[in-house]
Amino acid sequence: MGSFSIWHWLIVLLVVVLVFGTKKLRNIGSDLGGAVKGFRDGMKEDASPVQLRNGEQVIDGGVKNTTHSNA
């Protein structure tokens, strides 16, 4: 078997273009790029979850359930 040659990749690309069309592929690429940009912007906003208050480290977060029942 081994790795694929350039001809294999060109045939796969041709089949993908024939199935989806260039306009739909362009829209998918645009949507994917917007999603990645939004993710990066969101990560920049939440870059520091640890806050310092009076020399103490406070980690923001929540506890969903603190009780455990062992039946």
PDB file of N, H, CA, C and O in Angstrom:
ATOM      1  N   MET A   1       0.834  -1.185   0.000  1.00  0.00           N
ATOM      2  CA  MET A   1       0.000   0.000   0.000  1.00  0.00           C
ATOM      3  C   MET A   1       0.873   1.240   0.000  1.00  0.00           C
ATOM      4  O   MET A   1       1.175   1.769  -1.070  1.00  0.00           O
ATOM      5  N   GLY A   2       1.283   1.715   1.146  1.00  0.00           N
ATOM      6  H   GLY A   2       1.037   1.286   2.015  1.00  0.00           H
ATOM      7  CA  GLY A   2       2.114   2.905   1.175  1.00  0.00           C
ATOM      8  C   GLY A   2       1.298   4.176   1.161  1.00  0.00           C
ATOM      9  O   GLY A   2       0.084   4.150   1.367  1.00  0.00           O
ATOM     10  N   SER A   3       1.971   5.295   0.916  1.00  0.00           N
ATOM     11  H   SER A   3       2.957   5.316   0.748  1.00  0.00           H
ATOM     12  CA  SER A   3       1.283   6.586   0.914  1.00  0.00           C
ATOM     13  C   SER A   3       0.667   6.849  -0.455  1.00  0.00           C
ATOM     14  O   SER A   3       1.040   6.237  -1.456  1.00  0.00           O
ATOM     15  N   PHE A   4      -0.267   7.758  -0.468  1.00  0.00           N
ATOM     16  H   PHE A   4      -0.570   8.255   0.345  1.00  0.00           H
ATOM     17  CA  PHE A   4      -0.949   8.106  -1.707  1.00  0.00           C
ATOM     18  C   PHE A   4      -0.086   9.038  -2.544  1.00  0.00           C
ATOM     19  O   PHE A   4       0.632   9.883  -2.009  1.00  0.00           O
ATOM     20  N   SER A   5      -0.160   8.880  -3.849  1.00  0.00           N
ATOM     21  H   SER A   5      -0.744   8.193  -4.284  1.00  0.00           H
ATOM     22  CA  SER A   5       0.573   9.764  -4.750  1.00  0.00           C
ATOM     23  C   SER A   5      -0.275  11.002  -5.041  1.00  0.00           C
ATOM     24  O   SER A   5      -1.424  11.100  -4.610  1.00  0.00           O
ATOM     25  N   ILE A   6       0.299  11.919  -5.762  1.00  0.00           N
ATOM     26  H   ILE A   6       1.233  11.839  -6.113  1.00  0.00           H
ATOM     27  CA  ILE A   6      -0.412  13.153  -6.112  1.00  0.00           C
ATOM     28  C   ILE A   6      -1.632  12.840  -6.979  1.00  0.00           C
ATOM     29  O   ILE A   6      -2.633  13.553  -6.901  1.00  0.00           O
ATOM     30  N   TRP A   7      -1.573  11.807  -7.791  1.00  0.00           N
ATOM     31  H   TRP A   7      -0.760  11.228  -7.855  1.00  0.00           H
ATOM     32  CA  TRP A   7      -2.703  11.452  -8.651  1.00  0.00           C
ATOM     33  C   TRP A   7      -3.895  10.974  -7.830  1.00  0.00           C
ATOM     34  O   TRP A   7      -5.041  11.263  -8.176  1.00  0.00           O
ATOM     35  N   HIS A   8      -3.635  10.252  -6.754  1.00  0.00           N
ATOM     36  H   HIS A   8      -2.705  10.017  -6.474  1.00  0.00           H
ATOM     37  CA  HIS A   8      -4.735   9.823  -5.884  1.00  0.00           C
ATOM     38  C   HIS A   8      -5.450  11.033  -5.291  1.00  0.00           C
ATOM     39  O   HIS A   8      -6.679  11.085  -5.266  1.00  0.00           O
ATOM     40  N   TRP A   9      -4.668  12.009  -4.810  1.00  0.00           N
ATOM     41  H   TRP A   9      -3.669  11.966  -4.830  1.00  0.00           H
ATOM     42  CA  TRP A   9      -5.264  13.191  -4.192  1.00  0.00           C
ATOM     43  C   TRP A   9      -6.022  14.033  -5.215  1.00  0.00           C
ATOM     44  O   TRP A   9      -7.061  14.608  -4.891  1.00  0.00           O
ATOM     45  N   LEU A  10      -5.514  14.110  -6.447  1.00  0.00           N
ATOM     46  H   LEU A  10      -4.670  13.642  -6.710  1.00  0.00           H
ATOM     47  CA  LEU A  10      -6.226  14.861  -7.489  1.00  0.00           C
ATOM     48  C   LEU A  10      -7.558  14.208  -7.843  1.00  0.00           C
ATOM     49  O   LEU A  10      -8.545  14.905  -8.079  1.00  0.00           O
ATOM     50  N   ILE A  11      -7.594  12.892  -7.883  1.00  0.00           N
ATOM     51  H   ILE A  11      -6.792  12.326  -7.691  1.00  0.00           H
ATOM     52  CA  ILE A  11      -8.845  12.180  -8.169  1.00  0.00           C
ATOM     53  C   ILE A  11      -9.840  12.391  -7.026  1.00  0.00           C
ATOM     54  O   ILE A  11     -11.025  12.613  -7.275  1.00  0.00           O
ATOM     55  N   VAL A  12      -9.376  12.324  -5.788  1.00  0.00           N
ATOM     56  H   VAL A  12      -8.414  12.143  -5.586  1.00  0.00           H
ATOM     57  CA  VAL A  12     -10.252  12.561  -4.640  1.00  0.00           C
ATOM     58  C   VAL A  12     -10.794  13.984  -4.675  1.00  0.00           C
ATOM     59  O   VAL A  12     -11.981  14.197  -4.424  1.00  0.00           O
ATOM     60  N   LEU A  13      -9.948  14.954  -4.981  1.00  0.00           N
ATOM     61  H   LEU A  13      -8.985  14.781  -5.185  1.00  0.00           H
ATOM     62  CA  LEU A  13     -10.379  16.347  -5.082  1.00  0.00           C
ATOM     63  C   LEU A  13     -11.412  16.522  -6.190  1.00  0.00           C
ATOM     64  O   LEU A  13     -12.396  17.238  -6.004  1.00  0.00           O
ATOM     65  N   LEU A  14     -11.208  15.890  -7.324  1.00  0.00           N
ATOM     66  H   LEU A  14     -10.408  15.309  -7.475  1.00  0.00           H
ATOM     67  CA  LEU A  14     -12.154  15.970  -8.433  1.00  0.00           C
ATOM     68  C   LEU A  14     -13.510  15.386  -8.046  1.00  0.00           C
ATOM     69  O   LEU A  14     -14.548  15.965  -8.368  1.00  0.00           O
ATOM     70  N   VAL A  15     -13.509  14.257  -7.367  1.00  0.00           N
ATOM     71  H   VAL A  15     -12.666  13.786  -7.106  1.00  0.00           H
ATOM     72  CA  VAL A  15     -14.764  13.628  -6.940  1.00  0.00           C
ATOM     73  C   VAL A  15     -15.490  14.527  -5.941  1.00  0.00           C
ATOM     74  O   VAL A  15     -16.708  14.684  -6.025  1.00  0.00           O
ATOM     75  N   VAL A  16     -14.760  15.116  -5.002  1.00  0.00           N
ATOM     76  H   VAL A  16     -13.770  14.989  -4.933  1.00  0.00           H
ATOM     77  CA  VAL A  16     -15.375  16.002  -4.014  1.00  0.00           C
ATOM     78  C   VAL A  16     -15.995  17.214  -4.699  1.00  0.00           C
ATOM     79  O   VAL A  16     -17.109  17.611  -4.357  1.00  0.00           O
ATOM     80  N   VAL A  17     -15.298  17.803  -5.652  1.00  0.00           N
ATOM     81  H   VAL A  17     -14.393  17.481  -5.930  1.00  0.00           H
ATOM     82  CA  VAL A  17     -15.826  18.960  -6.372  1.00  0.00           C
ATOM     83  C   VAL A  17     -17.055  18.567  -7.186  1.00  0.00           C
ATOM     84  O   VAL A  17     -18.020  19.328  -7.252  1.00  0.00           O
ATOM     85  N   LEU A  18     -17.031  17.395  -7.801  1.00  0.00           N
ATOM     86  H   LEU A  18     -16.247  16.776  -7.747  1.00  0.00           H
ATOM     87  CA  LEU A  18     -18.186  16.952  -8.572  1.00  0.00           C
ATOM     88  C   LEU A  18     -19.399  16.688  -7.676  1.00  0.00           C
ATOM     89  O   LEU A  18     -20.532  16.971  -8.067  1.00  0.00           O
ATOM     90  N   VAL A  19     -19.168  16.153  -6.488  1.00  0.00           N
ATOM     91  H   VAL A  19     -18.249  15.923  -6.170  1.00  0.00           H
ATOM     92  CA  VAL A  19     -20.285  15.831  -5.597  1.00  0.00           C
ATOM     93  C   VAL A  19     -20.870  17.095  -4.974  1.00  0.00           C
ATOM     94  O   VAL A  19     -22.087  17.276  -4.976  1.00  0.00           O
ATOM     95  N   PHE A  20     -20.025  17.963  -4.446  1.00  0.00           N
ATOM     96  H   PHE A  20     -19.036  17.816  -4.445  1.00  0.00           H
ATOM     97  CA  PHE A  20     -20.519  19.115  -3.701  1.00  0.00           C
ATOM     98  C   PHE A  20     -20.638  20.381  -4.535  1.00  0.00           C
ATOM     99  O   PHE A  20     -21.503  21.210  -4.251  1.00  0.00           O
ATOM    100  N   GLY A  21     -19.824  20.558  -5.529  1.00  0.00           N
ATOM    101  H   GLY A  21     -19.121  19.884  -5.759  1.00  0.00           H
ATOM    102  CA  GLY A  21     -19.824  21.790  -6.310  1.00  0.00           C
ATOM    103  C   GLY A  21     -18.928  22.833  -5.664  1.00  0.00           C
ATOM    104  O   GLY A  21     -18.695  22.802  -4.456  1.00  0.00           O
ATOM    105  N   THR A  22     -18.432  23.747  -6.466  1.00  0.00           N
ATOM    106  H   THR A  22     -18.621  23.773  -7.448  1.00  0.00           H
ATOM    107  CA  THR A  22     -17.473  24.732  -5.964  1.00  0.00           C
ATOM    108  C   THR A  22     -18.132  25.754  -5.050  1.00  0.00           C
ATOM    109  O   THR A  22     -17.508  26.210  -4.092  1.00  0.00           O
ATOM    110  N   LYS A  23     -19.390  26.126  -5.327  1.00  0.00           N
ATOM    111  H   LYS A  23     -19.897  25.755  -6.106  1.00  0.00           H
ATOM    112  CA  LYS A  23     -20.050  27.135  -4.500  1.00  0.00           C
ATOM    113  C   LYS A  23     -20.277  26.614  -3.086  1.00  0.00           C
ATOM    114  O   LYS A  23     -20.034  27.332  -2.116  1.00  0.00           O
ATOM    115  N   LYS A  24     -20.740  25.371  -2.960  1.00  0.00           N
ATOM    116  H   LYS A  24     -20.938  24.788  -3.748  1.00  0.00           H
ATOM    117  CA  LYS A  24     -20.986  24.808  -1.634  1.00  0.00           C
ATOM    118  C   LYS A  24     -19.671  24.633  -0.881  1.00  0.00           C
ATOM    119  O   LYS A  24     -19.618  24.893   0.322  1.00  0.00           O
ATOM    120  N   LEU A  25     -18.612  24.201  -1.557  1.00  0.00           N
ATOM    121  H   LEU A  25     -18.655  23.990  -2.533  1.00  0.00           H
ATOM    122  CA  LEU A  25     -17.315  24.057  -0.897  1.00  0.00           C
ATOM    123  C   LEU A  25     -16.788  25.408  -0.415  1.00  0.00           C
ATOM    124  O   LEU A  25     -16.189  25.496   0.657  1.00  0.00           O
ATOM    125  N   ARG A  26     -17.009  26.454  -1.202  1.00  0.00           N
ATOM    126  H   ARG A  26     -17.496  26.383  -2.073  1.00  0.00           H
ATOM    127  CA  ARG A  26     -16.578  27.798  -0.808  1.00  0.00           C
ATOM    128  C   ARG A  26     -17.347  28.256   0.436  1.00  0.00           C
ATOM    129  O   ARG A  26     -16.768  28.857   1.341  1.00  0.00           O
ATOM    130  N   ASN A  27     -18.662  27.967   0.478  1.00  0.00           N
ATOM    131  H   ASN A  27     -19.132  27.478  -0.256  1.00  0.00           H
ATOM    132  CA  ASN A  27     -19.467  28.328   1.642  1.00  0.00           C
ATOM    133  C   ASN A  27     -19.034  27.554   2.883  1.00  0.00           C
ATOM    134  O   ASN A  27     -18.981  28.112   3.979  1.00  0.00           O
ATOM    135  N   ILE A  28     -18.726  26.280   2.715  1.00  0.00           N
ATOM    136  H   ILE A  28     -18.769  25.826   1.825  1.00  0.00           H
ATOM    137  CA  ILE A  28     -18.267  25.463   3.844  1.00  0.00           C
ATOM    138  C   ILE A  28     -16.944  26.023   4.375  1.00  0.00           C
ATOM    139  O   ILE A  28     -16.756  26.133   5.587  1.00  0.00           O
ATOM    140  N   GLY A  29     -16.034  26.374   3.472  1.00  0.00           N
ATOM    141  H   GLY A  29     -16.187  26.285   2.488  1.00  0.00           H
ATOM    142  CA  GLY A  29     -14.753  26.953   3.893  1.00  0.00           C
ATOM    143  C   GLY A  29     -14.932  28.277   4.610  1.00  0.00           C
ATOM    144  O   GLY A  29     -14.243  28.550   5.592  1.00  0.00           O
ATOM    145  N   SER A  30     -15.847  29.098   4.129  1.00  0.00           N
ATOM    146  H   SER A  30     -16.406  28.876   3.330  1.00  0.00           H
ATOM    147  CA  SER A  30     -16.122  30.376   4.767  1.00  0.00           C
ATOM    148  C   SER A  30     -16.717  30.183   6.159  1.00  0.00           C
ATOM    149  O   SER A  30     -16.319  30.859   7.107  1.00  0.00           O
ATOM    150  N   ASP A  31     -17.662  29.266   6.278  1.00  0.00           N
ATOM    151  H   ASP A  31     -17.985  28.716   5.508  1.00  0.00           H
ATOM    152  CA  ASP A  31     -18.271  28.984   7.581  1.00  0.00           C
ATOM    153  C   ASP A  31     -17.249  28.422   8.567  1.00  0.00           C
ATOM    154  O   ASP A  31     -17.245  28.787   9.742  1.00  0.00           O
ATOM    155  N   LEU A  32     -16.393  27.541   8.083  1.00  0.00           N
ATOM    156  H   LEU A  32     -16.397  27.245   7.128  1.00  0.00           H
ATOM    157  CA  LEU A  32     -15.364  26.953   8.941  1.00  0.00           C
ATOM    158  C   LEU A  32     -14.379  28.021   9.415  1.00  0.00           C
ATOM    159  O   LEU A  32     -13.980  28.028  10.579  1.00  0.00           O
ATOM    160  N   GLY A  33     -13.992  28.916   8.518  1.00  0.00           N
ATOM    161  H   GLY A  33     -14.316  28.911   7.572  1.00  0.00           H
ATOM    162  CA  GLY A  33     -13.087  30.008   8.891  1.00  0.00           C
ATOM    163  C   GLY A  33     -13.709  30.932   9.925  1.00  0.00           C
ATOM    164  O   GLY A  33     -13.031  31.368  10.855  1.00  0.00           O
ATOM    165  N   GLY A  34     -14.998  31.234   9.770  1.00  0.00           N
ATOM    166  H   GLY A  34     -15.549  30.880   9.015  1.00  0.00           H
ATOM    167  CA  GLY A  34     -15.692  32.067  10.751  1.00  0.00           C
ATOM    168  C   GLY A  34     -15.785  31.395  12.104  1.00  0.00           C
ATOM    169  O   GLY A  34     -15.661  32.048  13.140  1.00  0.00           O
ATOM    170  N   ALA A  35     -16.005  30.079  12.096  1.00  0.00           N
ATOM    171  H   ALA A  35     -16.106  29.548  11.254  1.00  0.00           H
ATOM    172  CA  ALA A  35     -16.082  29.338  13.355  1.00  0.00           C
ATOM    173  C   ALA A  35     -14.737  29.339  14.068  1.00  0.00           C
ATOM    174  O   ALA A  35     -14.682  29.509  15.286  1.00  0.00           O
ATOM    175  N   VAL A  36     -13.663  29.153  13.327  1.00  0.00           N
ATOM    176  H   VAL A  36     -13.708  29.015  12.338  1.00  0.00           H
ATOM    177  CA  VAL A  36     -12.323  29.162  13.928  1.00  0.00           C
ATOM    178  C   VAL A  36     -12.010  30.546  14.490  1.00  0.00           C
ATOM    179  O   VAL A  36     -11.443  30.658  15.577  1.00  0.00           O
ATOM    180  N   LYS A  37     -12.375  31.599  13.761  1.00  0.00           N
ATOM    181  H   LYS A  37     -12.836  31.508  12.878  1.00  0.00           H
ATOM    182  CA  LYS A  37     -12.132  32.958  14.236  1.00  0.00           C
ATOM    183  C   LYS A  37     -12.934  33.229  15.503  1.00  0.00           C
ATOM    184  O   LYS A  37     -12.414  33.824  16.447  1.00  0.00           O
ATOM    185  N   GLY A  38     -14.187  32.802  15.535  1.00  0.00           N
ATOM    186  H   GLY A  38     -14.610  32.319  14.768  1.00  0.00           H
ATOM    187  CA  GLY A  38     -15.003  32.970  16.730  1.00  0.00           C
ATOM    188  C   GLY A  38     -14.443  32.211  17.918  1.00  0.00           C
ATOM    189  O   GLY A  38     -14.465  32.708  19.044  1.00  0.00           O
ATOM    190  N   PHE A  39     -13.939  31.005  17.672  1.00  0.00           N
ATOM    191  H   PHE A  39     -13.921  30.601  16.757  1.00  0.00           H
ATOM    192  CA  PHE A  39     -13.331  30.217  18.743  1.00  0.00           C
ATOM    193  C   PHE A  39     -12.100  30.913  19.296  1.00  0.00           C
ATOM    194  O   PHE A  39     -11.913  30.971  20.511  1.00  0.00           O
ATOM    195  N   ARG A  40     -11.262  31.437  18.420  1.00  0.00           N
ATOM    196  H   ARG A  40     -11.413  31.390  17.432  1.00  0.00           H
ATOM    197  CA  ARG A  40     -10.052  32.136  18.877  1.00  0.00           C
ATOM    198  C   ARG A  40     -10.411  33.375  19.688  1.00  0.00           C
ATOM    199  O   ARG A  40      -9.791  33.647  20.715  1.00  0.00           O
ATOM    200  N   ASP A  41     -11.420  34.134  19.226  1.00  0.00           N
ATOM    201  H   ASP A  41     -11.924  33.912  18.391  1.00  0.00           H
ATOM    202  CA  ASP A  41     -11.841  35.321  19.967  1.00  0.00           C
ATOM    203  C   ASP A  41     -12.382  34.932  21.342  1.00  0.00           C
ATOM    204  O   ASP A  41     -12.122  35.623  22.326  1.00  0.00           O
ATOM    205  N   GLY A  42     -13.123  33.842  21.416  1.00  0.00           N
ATOM    206  H   GLY A  42     -13.334  33.280  20.616  1.00  0.00           H
ATOM    207  CA  GLY A  42     -13.644  33.371  22.690  1.00  0.00           C
ATOM    208  C   GLY A  42     -12.547  32.931  23.628  1.00  0.00           C
ATOM    209  O   GLY A  42     -12.643  33.143  24.837  1.00  0.00           O
ATOM    210  N   MET A  43     -11.504  32.321  23.093  1.00  0.00           N
ATOM    211  H   MET A  43     -11.426  32.148  22.111  1.00  0.00           H
ATOM    212  CA  MET A  43     -10.391  31.891  23.929  1.00  0.00           C
ATOM    213  C   MET A  43      -9.607  33.087  24.461  1.00  0.00           C
ATOM    214  O   MET A  43      -9.087  33.040  25.576  1.00  0.00           O
ATOM    215  N   LYS A  44      -9.518  34.158  23.674  1.00  0.00           N
ATOM    216  H   LYS A  44      -9.940  34.196  22.769  1.00  0.00           H
ATOM    217  CA  LYS A  44      -8.813  35.352  24.137  1.00  0.00           C
ATOM    218  C   LYS A  44      -9.565  36.004  25.298  1.00  0.00           C
ATOM    219  O   LYS A  44      -8.940  36.534  26.217  1.00  0.00           O
ATOM    220  N   GLU A  45     -10.907  35.972  25.266  1.00  0.00           N
ATOM    221  H   GLU A  45     -11.415  35.542  24.520  1.00  0.00           H
ATOM    222  CA  GLU A  45     -11.698  36.585  26.326  1.00  0.00           C
ATOM    223  C   GLU A  45     -11.568  35.807  27.634  1.00  0.00           C
ATOM    224  O   GLU A  45     -11.526  36.418  28.702  1.00  0.00           O
ATOM    225  N   ASP A  46     -11.504  34.491  27.579  1.00  0.00           N
ATOM    226  H   ASP A  46     -11.538  33.994  26.711  1.00  0.00           H
ATOM    227  CA  ASP A  46     -11.406  33.658  28.773  1.00  0.00           C
ATOM    228  C   ASP A  46      -9.980  33.170  29.001  1.00  0.00           C
ATOM    229  O   ASP A  46      -9.772  32.027  29.408  1.00  0.00           O
ATOM    230  N   ALA A  47      -9.011  34.019  28.745  1.00  0.00           N
ATOM    231  H   ALA A  47      -9.179  34.947  28.415  1.00  0.00           H
ATOM    232  CA  ALA A  47      -7.619  33.585  28.832  1.00  0.00           C
ATOM    233  C   ALA A  47      -7.147  33.418  30.271  1.00  0.00           C
ATOM    234  O   ALA A  47      -6.223  32.643  30.520  1.00  0.00           O
ATOM    235  N   SER A  48      -7.756  34.125  31.231  1.00  0.00           N
ATOM    236  H   SER A  48      -8.506  34.754  31.029  1.00  0.00           H
ATOM    237  CA  SER A  48      -7.264  34.053  32.607  1.00  0.00           C
ATOM    238  C   SER A  48      -8.394  33.655  33.564  1.00  0.00           C
ATOM    239  O   SER A  48      -9.068  34.528  34.111  1.00  0.00           O
ATOM    240  N   PRO A  49      -8.607  32.357  33.773  1.00  0.00           N
ATOM    241  CA  PRO A  49      -9.647  31.942  34.711  1.00  0.00           C
ATOM    242  C   PRO A  49      -9.226  32.083  36.171  1.00  0.00           C
ATOM    243  O   PRO A  49     -10.066  31.979  37.064  1.00  0.00           O
ATOM    244  N   VAL A  50      -7.934  32.320  36.429  1.00  0.00           N
ATOM    245  H   VAL A  50      -7.251  32.405  35.703  1.00  0.00           H
ATOM    246  CA  VAL A  50      -7.440  32.464  37.797  1.00  0.00           C
ATOM    247  C   VAL A  50      -7.309  33.950  38.094  1.00  0.00           C
ATOM    248  O   VAL A  50      -6.627  34.679  37.374  1.00  0.00           O
ATOM    249  N   GLN A  51      -7.967  34.392  39.158  1.00  0.00           N
ATOM    250  H   GLN A  51      -8.521  33.800  39.742  1.00  0.00           H
ATOM    251  CA  GLN A  51      -7.900  35.789  39.560  1.00  0.00           C
ATOM    252  C   GLN A  51      -7.209  35.877  40.909  1.00  0.00           C
ATOM    253  O   GLN A  51      -7.360  34.994  41.753  1.00  0.00           O
ATOM    254  N   LEU A  52      -6.454  36.940  41.106  1.00  0.00           N
ATOM    255  H   LEU A  52      -6.331  37.658  40.420  1.00  0.00           H
ATOM    256  CA  LEU A  52      -5.772  37.142  42.382  1.00  0.00           C
ATOM    257  C   LEU A  52      -6.569  38.143  43.213  1.00  0.00           C
ATOM    258  O   LEU A  52      -6.938  39.217  42.737  1.00  0.00           O
ATOM    259  N   ARG A  53      -6.829  37.761  44.481  1.00  0.00           N
ATOM    260  H   ARG A  53      -6.530  36.889  44.867  1.00  0.00           H
ATOM    261  CA  ARG A  53      -7.557  38.646  45.371  1.00  0.00           C
ATOM    262  C   ARG A  53      -6.877  38.573  46.735  1.00  0.00           C
ATOM    263  O   ARG A  53      -6.883  37.528  47.386  1.00  0.00           O
ATOM    264  N   ASN A  54      -6.299  39.679  47.155  1.00  0.00           N
ATOM    265  H   ASN A  54      -6.295  40.527  46.626  1.00  0.00           H
ATOM    266  CA  ASN A  54      -5.582  39.759  48.431  1.00  0.00           C
ATOM    267  C   ASN A  54      -4.494  38.686  48.525  1.00  0.00           C
ATOM    268  O   ASN A  54      -4.302  38.096  49.588  1.00  0.00           O
ATOM    269  N   GLY A  55      -3.798  38.435  47.452  1.00  0.00           N
ATOM    270  H   GLY A  55      -3.954  38.915  46.588  1.00  0.00           H
ATOM    271  CA  GLY A  55      -2.720  37.470  47.458  1.00  0.00           C
ATOM    272  C   GLY A  55      -3.168  36.025  47.344  1.00  0.00           C
ATOM    273  O   GLY A  55      -2.331  35.123  47.326  1.00  0.00           O
ATOM    274  N   GLU A  56      -4.479  35.783  47.268  1.00  0.00           N
ATOM    275  H   GLU A  56      -5.159  36.516  47.283  1.00  0.00           H
ATOM    276  CA  GLU A  56      -4.991  34.422  47.151  1.00  0.00           C
ATOM    277  C   GLU A  56      -5.373  34.147  45.705  1.00  0.00           C
ATOM    278  O   GLU A  56      -5.738  35.055  44.959  1.00  0.00           O
ATOM    279  N   GLN A  57      -5.284  32.903  45.330  1.00  0.00           N
ATOM    280  H   GLN A  57      -4.987  32.165  45.936  1.00  0.00           H
ATOM    281  CA  GLN A  57      -5.714  32.518  43.995  1.00  0.00           C
ATOM    282  C   GLN A  57      -7.141  32.018  44.075  1.00  0.00           C
ATOM    283  O   GLN A  57      -7.460  31.125  44.861  1.00  0.00           O
ATOM    284  N   VAL A  58      -8.000  32.608  43.249  1.00  0.00           N
ATOM    285  H   VAL A  58      -7.741  33.334  42.611  1.00  0.00           H
ATOM    286  CA  VAL A  58      -9.399  32.214  43.191  1.00  0.00           C
ATOM    287  C   VAL A  58      -9.671  31.692  41.795  1.00  0.00           C
ATOM    288  O   VAL A  58      -9.435  32.383  40.804  1.00  0.00           O
ATOM    289  N   ILE A  59     -10.162  30.482  41.726  1.00  0.00           N
ATOM    290  H   ILE A  59     -10.353  29.921  42.531  1.00  0.00           H
ATOM    291  CA  ILE A  59     -10.492  29.887  40.427  1.00  0.00           C
ATOM    292  C   ILE A  59     -11.996  29.952  40.261  1.00  0.00           C
ATOM    293  O   ILE A  59     -12.740  29.390  41.064  1.00  0.00           O
ATOM    294  N   ASP A  60     -12.449  30.643  39.211  1.00  0.00           N
ATOM    295  H   ASP A  60     -11.844  31.099  38.558  1.00  0.00           H
ATOM    296  CA  ASP A  60     -13.879  30.737  38.938  1.00  0.00           C
ATOM    297  C   ASP A  60     -14.387  29.403  38.430  1.00  0.00           C
ATOM    298  O   ASP A  60     -13.752  28.763  37.593  1.00  0.00           O
ATOM    299  N   GLY A  61     -15.517  28.995  38.933  1.00  0.00           N
ATOM    300  H   GLY A  61     -16.033  29.515  39.614  1.00  0.00           H
ATOM    301  CA  GLY A  61     -16.114  27.742  38.492  1.00  0.00           C
ATOM    302  C   GLY A  61     -17.340  27.446  39.323  1.00  0.00           C
ATOM    303  O   GLY A  61     -17.639  28.161  40.279  1.00  0.00           O
ATOM    304  N   GLY A  62     -18.036  26.413  38.967  1.00  0.00           N
ATOM    305  H   GLY A  62     -17.793  25.832  38.191  1.00  0.00           H
ATOM    306  CA  GLY A  62     -19.240  26.059  39.691  1.00  0.00           C
ATOM    307  C   GLY A  62     -19.257  24.587  40.025  1.00  0.00           C
ATOM    308  O   GLY A  62     -18.596  23.774  39.379  1.00  0.00           O
ATOM    309  N   VAL A  63     -20.026  24.261  41.046  1.00  0.00           N
ATOM    310  H   VAL A  63     -20.563  24.922  41.570  1.00  0.00           H
ATOM    311  CA  VAL A  63     -20.203  22.873  41.448  1.00  0.00           C
ATOM    312  C   VAL A  63     -21.615  22.470  41.084  1.00  0.00           C
ATOM    313  O   VAL A  63     -22.575  23.132  41.480  1.00  0.00           O
ATOM    314  N   LYS A  64     -21.750  21.394  40.337  1.00  0.00           N
ATOM    315  H   LYS A  64     -20.970  20.856  40.016  1.00  0.00           H
ATOM    316  CA  LYS A  64     -23.075  20.965  39.910  1.00  0.00           C
ATOM    317  C   LYS A  64     -23.798  20.202  41.012  1.00  0.00           C
ATOM    318  O   LYS A  64     -24.954  20.504  41.311  1.00  0.00           O
ATOM    319  N   ASN A  65     -23.143  19.222  41.618  1.00  0.00           N
ATOM    320  H   ASN A  65     -22.205  18.976  41.374  1.00  0.00           H
ATOM    321  CA  ASN A  65     -23.787  18.393  42.615  1.00  0.00           C
ATOM    322  C   ASN A  65     -22.745  18.008  43.657  1.00  0.00           C
ATOM    323  O   ASN A  65     -21.720  17.409  43.330  1.00  0.00           O
ATOM    324  N   THR A  66     -23.012  18.352  44.907  1.00  0.00           N
ATOM    325  H   THR A  66     -23.845  18.838  45.173  1.00  0.00           H
ATOM    326  CA  THR A  66     -22.046  18.051  45.959  1.00  0.00           C
ATOM    327  C   THR A  66     -22.460  16.885  46.824  1.00  0.00           C
ATOM    328  O   THR A  66     -21.677  16.439  47.663  1.00  0.00           O
ATOM    329  N   THR A  67     -23.679  16.373  46.647  1.00  0.00           N
ATOM    330  H   THR A  67     -24.315  16.736  45.965  1.00  0.00           H
ATOM    331  CA  THR A  67     -24.144  15.252  47.442  1.00  0.00           C
ATOM    332  C   THR A  67     -24.068  13.971  46.632  1.00  0.00           C
ATOM    333  O   THR A  67     -24.398  13.948  45.446  1.00  0.00           O
ATOM    334  N   HIS A  68     -23.637  12.925  47.276  1.00  0.00           N
ATOM    335  H   HIS A  68     -23.369  12.944  48.239  1.00  0.00           H
ATOM    336  CA  HIS A  68     -23.571  11.619  46.642  1.00  0.00           C
ATOM    337  C   HIS A  68     -24.379  10.644  47.485  1.00  0.00           C
ATOM    338  O   HIS A  68     -24.201  10.573  48.701  1.00  0.00           O
ATOM    339  N   SER A  69     -25.245   9.910  46.857  1.00  0.00           N
ATOM    340  H   SER A  69     -25.390   9.967  45.869  1.00  0.00           H
ATOM    341  CA  SER A  69     -26.028   8.930  47.615  1.00  0.00           C
ATOM    342  C   SER A  69     -25.491   7.545  47.316  1.00  0.00           C
ATOM    343  O   SER A  69     -25.380   7.163  46.151  1.00  0.00           O
ATOM    344  N   ASN A  70     -25.159   6.796  48.340  1.00  0.00           N
ATOM    345  H   ASN A  70     -25.250   7.106  49.286  1.00  0.00           H
ATOM    346  CA  ASN A  70     -24.694   5.440  48.205  1.00  0.00           C
ATOM    347  C   ASN A  70     -25.786   4.502  48.708  1.00  0.00           C
ATOM    348  O   ASN A  70     -25.894   4.254  49.909  1.00  0.00           O
ATOM    349  N   ALA A  71     -26.577   3.995  47.807  1.00  0.00           N
ATOM    350  H   ALA A  71     -26.489   4.196  46.832  1.00  0.00           H
ATOM    351  CA  ALA A  71     -27.697   3.132  48.213  1.00  0.00           C
ATOM    352  C   ALA A  71     -27.329   1.689  48.160  1.00  0.00           C
ATOM    353  O   ALA A  71     -28.154   0.829  48.469  1.00  0.00           O
TER     354      ALA A  71
END
